C-alpha cells in the first residue's frame, strides 16, 4: 500500500499512513464529489464501512478533484455531510495519493490486507457482491451481504434504457454542441437553440461564456437544452459567486411533474446553492427521447457536465 502523504487536509480523522493501519483490513476509495458513478457506488461503501467496522475494516476515502471548484474543502465537507460519510477522507487536491497508487479512475477501490498488501482492485460501478466477498475473505468472516438501497442520485442506473453518454460542456472536452455558428472560447456572446436537436445534442440559449472546463451564464434567462434518452438526467453545477441562483427545468416544454428529479419540484423549480451534481429528471414511466431545458434566473451559473442514468 503506497503512503497516504500529501493530503491538503483530512476529514473525520487525523492524518493516516500505512503504519497506522497495519493489522486492519483497509478499503481505499478514490472519488470526486460530482461523479455520478461514485454517487451510485457510495451507498455500498458506506454500508460496508458501518457493517464491518467492528470486524476490523477501515475505509479511507480519497477525494481527488476533477473540476477546479472541487479543490474547495467546503464543498467537499458538504458532500461528506450530505452522503453521511463518517469514515476518514483525505483531501487529495494535489493528486499526491492518486499518483502514489498510480490510479486513473473515479471511483476506484483498493482492497488492502492486514499486512498492508493490496490484494484486489476495482474501477467504476458494479461488482458489489464480489467486492464484499473480498472484504469478508480478508477479514476472515462469512455472512450474508449487507442490504443496500440507493435513493436519489445514489440509485442504480436504468442501464437497459440508457442511450445518452456523459457529456462535458467545456471547450476542451465538449461534444455534440448544436447551437448555430458553433462555440467561441472565453468570449461572452449570444447563442440560440436550433429548430431541431438530434439525440444526444445540446445547445445554449441567451448569453454565455464557454470556458475550457464549463460554460457560464452571463445574463438572467440564459438556458441549456439537451435531447436525451435515459431515465435520469443530472447536471454538474456551481454557483460562481457563491450566491443562490434560481433555475427552472422543463421536459418537452412543460413542467416535469412526476418526472422531477430530487433537486427540483413538480413545477421544475430549483435553486443552485452548492457546487455539486443536481438531479433534474427521474422518470417512472416508459423511457424515450426527451428534450430537457434548464433556464437560470440570475447570471453566474456555471455548468460543467450532463450525466444520465
C-alpha positions as a Markdown table, in Angstrom:
| # | Residue | x | y | z |
|---|---|---|---|---|
| 1 | Unk | 0.0 | 0.0 | 0.0 |
| 2 | Unk | 1.5 | 3.3 | -1.0 |
| 3 | Unk | 1.9 | 6.2 | 1.5 |
| 4 | Unk | -1.1 | 8.5 | 2.2 |
| 5 | Unk | 1.1 | 11.5 | 2.2 |
| 6 | Unk | 0.4 | 14.9 | 0.6 |
| 7 | Unk | -3.3 | 15.5 | 1.5 |
| 8 | Unk | -4.2 | 19.1 | 1.9 |
| 9 | Unk | -6.5 | 18.1 | 4.8 |
| 10 | Unk | -8.1 | 15.1 | 6.5 |
| 11 | Unk | -11.8 | 15.0 | 7.3 |
| 12 | Unk | -13.3 | 12.8 | 10.1 |
| 13 | Unk | -9.8 | 11.8 | 11.3 |
| 14 | Unk | -6.2 | 13.0 | 11.7 |
| 15 | Unk | -3.7 | 12.1 | 9.0 |
| 16 | Unk | -3.2 | 8.3 | 8.5 |
| 17 | Unk | -0.4 | 6.3 | 7.0 |
| 18 | Unk | 0.1 | 2.6 | 6.2 |
| 19 | Unk | 1.8 | 2.1 | 9.6 |
| 20 | Unk | -1.3 | 3.4 | 11.4 |
| 21 | Unk | -3.4 | 0.9 | 9.5 |
| 22 | Unk | -1.3 | -2.2 | 9.8 |
| 23 | Unk | -3.3 | -5.1 | 11.3 |
| 24 | Unk | -6.5 | -3.7 | 9.9 |
| 25 | Unk | -8.2 | -4.5 | 6.5 |
| 26 | Unk | -8.3 | -1.3 | 4.5 |
| 27 | Unk | -10.6 | -0.3 | 1.7 |
| 28 | Unk | -9.3 | 2.8 | -0.2 |
| 29 | Unk | -11.9 | 4.6 | -2.2 |
| 30 | Unk | -10.9 | 7.3 | -4.7 |
| 31 | Unk | -13.8 | 9.7 | -5.5 |
| 32 | Unk | -14.7 | 13.2 | -6.6 |
| 33 | Unk | -17.9 | 14.8 | -5.4 |
| 34 | Unk | -19.6 | 15.4 | -8.8 |
| 35 | Unk | -19.0 | 11.9 | -10.2 |
| 36 | Unk | -22.3 | 10.1 | -10.8 |
| 37 | Unk | -20.5 | 6.7 | -10.9 |
| 38 | Unk | -19.1 | 7.4 | -7.4 |
| 39 | Unk | -22.5 | 8.5 | -6.1 |
| 40 | Unk | -24.1 | 5.3 | -7.2 |
| 41 | Unk | -21.3 | 3.3 | -5.6 |
| 42 | Unk | -21.1 | 5.2 | -2.4 |
| 43 | Unk | -24.1 | 3.6 | -0.6 |
| 44 | Unk | -22.3 | 0.2 | -0.8 |
| 45 | Unk | -19.0 | 1.6 | 0.5 |
| 46 | Unk | -20.9 | 3.4 | 3.3 |
| 47 | Unk | -22.8 | 0.2 | 4.2 |
| 48 | Unk | -19.6 | -1.9 | 4.3 |
| 49 | Unk | -17.8 | 0.7 | 6.5 |
| 50 | Unk | -20.6 | 0.5 | 9.0 |
| 51 | Unk | -21.2 | -3.2 | 8.8 |
| 52 | Unk | -17.6 | -4.4 | 9.1 |
| 53 | Unk | -16.0 | -1.7 | 11.2 |
| 54 | Unk | -16.2 | -3.8 | 14.4 |
| 55 | Unk | -14.7 | -6.7 | 12.4 |
| 56 | Unk | -11.5 | -4.7 | 11.6 |
| 57 | Unk | -12.3 | -2.8 | 8.4 |
| 58 | Unk | -11.2 | 0.7 | 7.9 |
| 59 | Unk | -12.5 | 2.6 | 4.8 |
| 60 | Unk | -10.3 | 5.5 | 3.7 |
| 61 | Unk | -11.9 | 7.9 | 1.2 |
| 62 | Unk | -9.5 | 9.9 | -1.1 |
| 63 | Unk | -11.2 | 12.9 | -2.7 |
| 64 | Unk | -9.2 | 13.8 | -5.8 |
| 65 | Unk | -10.8 | 16.7 | -7.7 |
| 66 | Unk | -11.8 | 16.6 | -11.4 |
| 67 | Unk | -13.0 | 20.2 | -11.7 |
| 68 | Unk | -11.3 | 23.3 | -10.2 |
| 69 | Unk | -14.1 | 24.1 | -7.8 |
| 70 | Unk | -13.7 | 20.6 | -6.3 |
| 71 | Unk | -10.5 | 21.8 | -4.7 |
| 72 | Unk | -12.6 | 23.9 | -2.2 |
| 73 | Unk | -12.7 | 22.0 | 1.0 |
| 74 | Unk | -16.0 | 23.5 | 2.0 |
| 75 | Unk | -17.7 | 21.8 | -1.0 |
| 76 | Unk | -16.1 | 18.5 | 0.0 |
| 77 | Unk | -17.3 | 18.9 | 3.6 |
| 78 | Unk | -20.8 | 19.5 | 2.4 |
| 79 | Unk | -20.6 | 16.4 | 0.2 |
| 80 | Unk | -19.3 | 14.3 | 3.1 |
| 81 | Unk | -22.2 | 15.6 | 5.3 |
| 82 | Unk | -24.8 | 15.1 | 2.6 |
| 83 | Unk | -23.8 | 11.5 | 2.0 |
| 84 | Unk | -23.4 | 10.7 | 5.8 |
| 85 | Unk | -19.8 | 9.7 | 5.3 |
| 86 | Unk | -18.2 | 9.1 | 8.7 |
| 87 | Unk | -15.0 | 7.3 | 7.7 |
| 88 | Unk | -11.7 | 9.2 | 7.2 |
| 89 | Unk | -11.4 | 11.2 | 4.0 |
| 90 | Unk | -8.1 | 12.6 | 2.6 |
| 91 | Unk | -8.4 | 15.8 | 0.6 |
| 92 | Unk | -6.0 | 14.9 | -2.2 |
| 93 | Unk | -6.0 | 18.3 | -4.0 |
| 94 | Unk | -2.5 | 17.9 | -5.5 |
| 95 | Unk | -3.1 | 14.3 | -6.7 |
| 96 | Unk | -0.3 | 13.0 | -4.4 |
| 97 | Unk | -2.1 | 9.9 | -3.2 |
| 98 | Unk | -3.6 | 9.4 | -6.7 |
| 99 | Unk | -0.1 | 9.3 | -8.2 |
| 100 | Unk | 1.1 | 7.1 | -5.4 |
| 101 | Unk | -1.5 | 4.4 | -6.2 |
| 102 | Unk | -1.0 | 5.1 | -10.0 |
| 103 | Unk | -4.7 | 5.5 | -10.1 |
| 104 | Unk | -6.6 | 6.6 | -13.2 |
| 105 | Unk | -10.3 | 6.4 | -12.4 |
| 106 | Unk | -13.2 | 7.7 | -10.3 |
| 107 | Unk | -14.4 | 5.7 | -8.5 |
| 108 | Unk | -11.7 | 3.2 | -7.7 |
| 109 | Unk | -11.5 | 0.7 | -4.9 |
| 110 | Unk | -8.2 | -0.9 | -3.5 |
| 111 | Unk | -8.5 | -3.8 | -1.0 |
| 112 | Unk | -5.6 | -4.0 | 1.4 |
| 113 | Unk | -4.9 | -6.9 | 3.8 |
| 114 | Unk | -3.7 | -6.7 | 7.4 |
| 115 | Unk | -0.1 | -6.8 | 6.2 |
| 116 | Unk | -0.6 | -3.7 | 4.1 |
| 117 | Unk | -0.6 | -5.5 | 0.8 |
| 118 | Unk | -3.1 | -4.6 | -2.0 |
| 119 | Unk | -5.0 | -7.8 | -2.7 |
| 120 | Unk | -7.6 | -6.6 | -5.2 |
| 121 | Unk | -8.8 | -3.6 | -7.0 |
| 122 | Unk | -11.9 | -2.5 | -8.9 |
| 123 | Unk | -12.7 | 0.5 | -11.1 |
| 124 | Unk | -16.1 | 2.0 | -11.8 |
| 125 | Unk | -19.5 | 0.8 | -10.6 |
| 126 | Unk | -20.7 | -2.7 | -10.1 |
| 127 | Unk | -19.2 | -6.0 | -8.9 |
| 128 | Unk | -20.6 | -5.3 | -5.5 |
| 129 | Unk | -21.2 | -8.8 | -4.3 |
| 130 | Unk | -17.7 | -9.9 | -5.3 |
| 131 | Unk | -16.2 | -6.8 | -3.7 |
| 132 | Unk | -18.0 | -7.6 | -0.4 |
| 133 | Unk | -16.8 | -11.2 | -0.6 |
| 134 | Unk | -13.2 | -10.0 | -1.0 |
| 135 | Unk | -13.7 | -7.9 | 2.2 |
| 136 | Unk | -15.1 | -10.8 | 4.1 |
| 137 | Unk | -12.2 | -13.1 | 3.0 |
| 138 | Unk | -9.6 | -10.5 | 4.1 |
| 139 | Unk | -11.5 | -10.1 | 7.4 |
| 140 | Unk | -11.8 | -13.9 | 7.9 |
| 141 | Unk | -15.6 | -13.9 | 8.2 |
| 142 | Unk | -18.6 | -15.1 | 6.2 |
| 143 | Unk | -22.1 | -13.7 | 6.4 |
| 144 | Unk | -24.9 | -12.6 | 4.2 |
| 145 | Unk | -24.3 | -9.5 | 2.1 |
| 146 | Unk | -25.3 | -6.2 | 3.6 |
| 147 | Unk | -28.6 | -4.9 | 2.1 |
| 148 | Unk | -28.2 | -1.7 | 0.2 |
| 149 | Unk | -30.9 | 0.6 | -1.3 |
| 150 | Unk | -29.6 | 3.7 | -3.1 |
| 151 | Unk | -32.0 | 6.6 | -3.4 |
| 152 | Unk | -32.0 | 9.8 | -5.4 |
| 153 | Unk | -28.7 | 10.1 | -7.4 |
| 154 | Unk | -27.4 | 7.1 | -5.5 |
| 155 | Unk | -29.9 | 4.7 | -7.1 |
| 156 | Unk | -28.5 | 2.3 | -9.7 |
| 157 | Unk | -28.9 | 3.4 | -13.3 |
| 158 | Unk | -31.5 | 2.0 | -15.6 |
| 159 | Unk | -28.9 | 0.5 | -17.9 |
| 160 | Unk | -31.4 | -1.0 | -20.3 |
| 161 | Unk | -32.8 | 2.4 | -21.3 |
| 162 | Unk | -29.5 | 4.4 | -21.1 |
| 163 | Unk | -28.8 | 5.7 | -24.6 |
| 164 | Unk | -27.1 | 9.0 | -23.7 |
| 165 | Unk | -23.5 | 9.2 | -22.5 |
| 166 | Unk | -21.9 | 11.6 | -20.1 |
| 167 | Unk | -21.4 | 14.9 | -21.9 |
| 168 | Unk | -19.0 | 17.6 | -21.0 |
| 169 | Unk | -19.8 | 21.3 | -21.8 |
| 170 | Unk | -16.4 | 22.9 | -21.8 |
| 171 | Unk | -14.4 | 23.7 | -24.9 |
| 172 | Unk | -11.7 | 21.1 | -24.1 |
| 173 | Unk | -14.0 | 18.0 | -23.9 |
| 174 | Unk | -17.3 | 19.3 | -25.1 |
| 175 | Unk | -19.1 | 17.2 | -27.8 |
| 176 | Unk | -22.4 | 17.3 | -29.8 |
| 177 | Unk | -22.8 | 21.1 | -29.4 |
| 178 | Unk | -25.6 | 22.2 | -31.8 |
| 179 | Unk | -26.0 | 26.0 | -31.4 |
| 180 | Unk | -25.7 | 27.7 | -34.8 |
| 181 | Unk | -22.3 | 29.2 | -35.6 |
| 182 | Unk | -20.6 | 26.9 | -33.1 |
| 183 | Unk | -18.8 | 27.7 | -29.8 |
| 184 | Unk | -16.4 | 30.7 | -29.1 |
| 185 | Unk | -13.8 | 30.1 | -26.4 |
| 186 | Unk | -13.5 | 32.5 | -23.4 |
| 187 | Unk | -15.7 | 35.2 | -25.0 |
| 188 | Unk | -19.2 | 36.1 | -24.0 |
| 189 | Unk | -21.8 | 36.1 | -26.8 |
| 190 | Unk | -25.4 | 35.2 | -27.6 |
| 191 | Unk | -26.4 | 31.7 | -28.5 |
| 192 | Unk | -29.6 | 30.1 | -29.6 |
| 193 | Unk | -31.1 | 26.6 | -29.7 |
| 194 | Unk | -31.7 | 25.3 | -33.3 |
| 195 | Unk | -35.1 | 24.4 | -34.6 |
| 196 | Unk | -34.1 | 20.7 | -34.3 |
| 197 | Unk | -32.0 | 18.9 | -31.7 |
| 198 | Unk | -30.9 | 15.4 | -32.6 |
| 199 | Unk | -30.5 | 12.7 | -29.9 |
| 200 | Unk | -27.5 | 13.5 | -27.6 |
| 201 | Unk | -27.1 | 17.0 | -29.0 |
| 202 | Unk | -27.2 | 20.1 | -26.7 |
| 203 | Unk | -27.4 | 23.8 | -27.3 |
| 204 | Unk | -27.2 | 27.1 | -25.4 |
| 205 | Unk | -29.8 | 30.0 | -25.4 |
| 206 | Unk | -29.1 | 33.5 | -24.2 |
| 207 | Unk | -25.7 | 34.9 | -23.3 |
| 208 | Unk | -22.9 | 32.6 | -22.3 |
| 209 | Unk | -19.1 | 32.3 | -22.0 |
| 210 | Unk | -17.7 | 28.9 | -22.9 |
| 211 | Unk | -14.5 | 28.1 | -21.0 |
| 212 | Unk | -12.2 | 25.2 | -21.2 |
| 213 | Unk | -14.0 | 23.2 | -18.5 |
| 214 | Unk | -17.5 | 24.5 | -18.5 |
| 215 | Unk | -20.0 | 27.3 | -19.5 |
| 216 | Unk | -21.1 | 30.3 | -17.5 |
| 217 | Unk | -24.4 | 32.1 | -17.9 |
| 218 | Unk | -23.8 | 35.8 | -18.4 |
| 219 | Unk | -27.4 | 37.0 | -18.2 |
| 220 | Unk | -30.6 | 36.1 | -16.4 |
| 221 | Unk | -32.8 | 33.9 | -18.5 |
| 222 | Unk | -29.9 | 32.0 | -20.3 |
| 223 | Unk | -30.5 | 28.3 | -20.7 |
| 224 | Unk | -29.3 | 24.9 | -21.9 |
| 225 | Unk | -31.3 | 22.4 | -23.9 |
| 226 | Unk | -30.4 | 18.7 | -24.3 |
| 227 | Unk | -32.0 | 15.9 | -26.2 |
| 228 | Unk | -31.5 | 12.7 | -24.3 |
| 229 | Unk | -32.7 | 9.1 | -23.8 |
| 230 | Unk | -32.4 | 7.9 | -20.2 |
| 231 | Unk | -34.5 | 7.5 | -17.0 |
| 232 | Unk | -32.4 | 10.1 | -15.1 |
| 233 | Unk | -30.8 | 13.4 | -16.1 |
| 234 | Unk | -28.2 | 15.2 | -14.0 |
| 235 | Unk | -26.2 | 18.4 | -14.4 |
| 236 | Unk | -23.0 | 19.4 | -12.6 |
| 237 | Unk | -23.4 | 23.0 | -11.5 |
| 238 | Unk | -21.6 | 25.6 | -9.4 |
| 239 | Unk | -23.0 | 29.0 | -8.2 |
| 240 | Unk | -20.0 | 31.1 | -9.3 |
| 241 | Unk | -20.1 | 34.0 | -6.8 |
| 242 | Unk | -21.5 | 31.6 | -4.2 |
| 243 | Unk | -24.9 | 33.2 | -4.1 |
| 244 | Unk | -28.1 | 31.2 | -4.6 |
| 245 | Unk | -29.3 | 31.1 | -8.3 |
| 246 | Unk | -32.9 | 30.0 | -9.1 |
| 247 | Unk | -33.4 | 27.8 | -12.1 |
| 248 | Unk | -36.3 | 26.2 | -13.9 |
| 249 | Unk | -36.4 | 22.8 | -15.6 |
| 250 | Unk | -38.8 | 21.9 | -18.5 |
| 251 | Unk | -39.3 | 18.5 | -20.0 |
| 252 | Unk | -40.5 | 18.6 | -23.6 |
| 253 | Unk | -41.5 | 22.2 | -23.0 |
| 254 | Unk | -43.6 | 21.6 | -19.8 |
| 255 | Unk | -43.0 | 21.2 | -16.1 |
| 256 | Unk | -41.7 | 17.8 | -15.2 |
| 257 | Unk | -44.4 | 16.9 | -12.8 |
| 258 | Unk | -43.9 | 13.3 | -11.5 |
| 259 | Unk | -40.7 | 13.1 | -13.7 |
| 260 | Unk | -38.9 | 15.6 | -11.5 |
| 261 | Unk | -35.5 | 14.9 | -10.0 |
| 262 | Unk | -34.8 | 15.2 | -6.3 |
| 263 | Unk | -33.4 | 18.7 | -6.8 |
| 264 | Unk | -36.5 | 20.3 | -8.4 |
| 265 | Unk | -40.2 | 20.4 | -7.6 |
| 266 | Unk | -43.1 | 19.3 | -9.8 |
| 267 | Unk | -43.1 | 22.7 | -11.5 |
| 268 | Unk | -39.4 | 22.3 | -12.3 |
| 269 | Unk | -38.2 | 25.0 | -9.8 |
| 270 | Unk | -34.8 | 24.5 | -8.2 |
| 271 | Unk | -32.0 | 26.6 | -6.5 |
| 272 | Unk | -28.4 | 26.3 | -7.4 |
| 273 | Unk | -26.7 | 26.8 | -4.0 |
| 274 | Unk | -23.9 | 24.2 | -3.6 |
| 275 | Unk | -21.3 | 23.2 | -6.2 |
| 276 | Unk | -22.3 | 19.6 | -6.9 |
| 277 | Unk | -24.3 | 17.3 | -9.2 |
| 278 | Unk | -28.0 | 18.1 | -9.4 |
| 279 | Unk | -30.6 | 15.5 | -10.3 |
| 280 | Unk | -33.1 | 17.2 | -12.7 |
| 281 | Unk | -35.1 | 14.3 | -14.0 |
| 282 | Unk | -36.1 | 10.9 | -12.6 |
| 283 | Unk | -38.8 | 9.2 | -14.8 |
| 284 | Unk | -41.1 | 6.4 | -13.7 |
| 285 | Unk | -42.9 | 5.6 | -16.9 |
| 286 | Unk | -41.8 | 4.4 | -20.3 |
| 287 | Unk | -38.5 | 5.8 | -21.4 |
| 288 | Unk | -38.0 | 7.5 | -24.7 |
| 289 | Unk | -36.3 | 10.6 | -26.2 |
| 290 | Unk | -37.0 | 13.8 | -24.3 |
| 291 | Unk | -35.8 | 17.4 | -24.5 |
| 292 | Unk | -34.6 | 18.9 | -21.3 |
| 293 | Unk | -34.3 | 22.6 | -20.8 |
| 294 | Unk | -32.7 | 24.4 | -17.9 |
| 295 | Unk | -33.0 | 28.1 | -17.5 |
| 296 | Unk | -31.2 | 30.2 | -14.9 |
| 297 | Unk | -32.9 | 33.2 | -13.2 |
| 298 | Unk | -29.6 | 35.0 | -12.5 |
| 299 | Unk | -26.2 | 35.3 | -14.1 |
| 300 | Unk | -23.2 | 33.5 | -12.8 |
| 301 | Unk | -24.4 | 29.9 | -13.0 |
| 302 | Unk | -21.5 | 27.5 | -14.0 |
| 303 | Unk | -22.4 | 24.2 | -15.8 |
| 304 | Unk | -19.9 | 21.5 | -16.4 |
| 305 | Unk | -21.3 | 18.2 | -17.5 |
| 306 | Unk | -24.5 | 16.3 | -18.0 |
| 307 | Unk | -24.7 | 12.7 | -16.8 |
| 308 | Unk | -27.5 | 10.2 | -17.2 |
| 309 | Unk | -28.8 | 7.0 | -15.5 |
